[in-house]
Amino acid sequence: MIRKPKTNSLFSIAQVIIGIALLALSTHLALASETYLEVLNQGGLNQYHAFALLVCFSFFAGILLIAQQAFKQDSHQFDELSSY
């Protein structure tokens, strides 16, 4: 039986934690958007809807990181169950 290195599992854990952190960040930004938008608009920094892009990007990046990890787990379990 071949053992996988521990760095792979540490990377997987870090990937899930970063995904959850990105989801938490996007949720926080969305809930407190009024305050952030007011500050950005005062400074003229929200010119091209940068805030909305930041929230969407962090949300989808978090979802993709977690989904990638779940897909990797599912394919690994399928390989273990498959006799071919």
Disulfide bonds with the S-S distance in Angstrom:
none
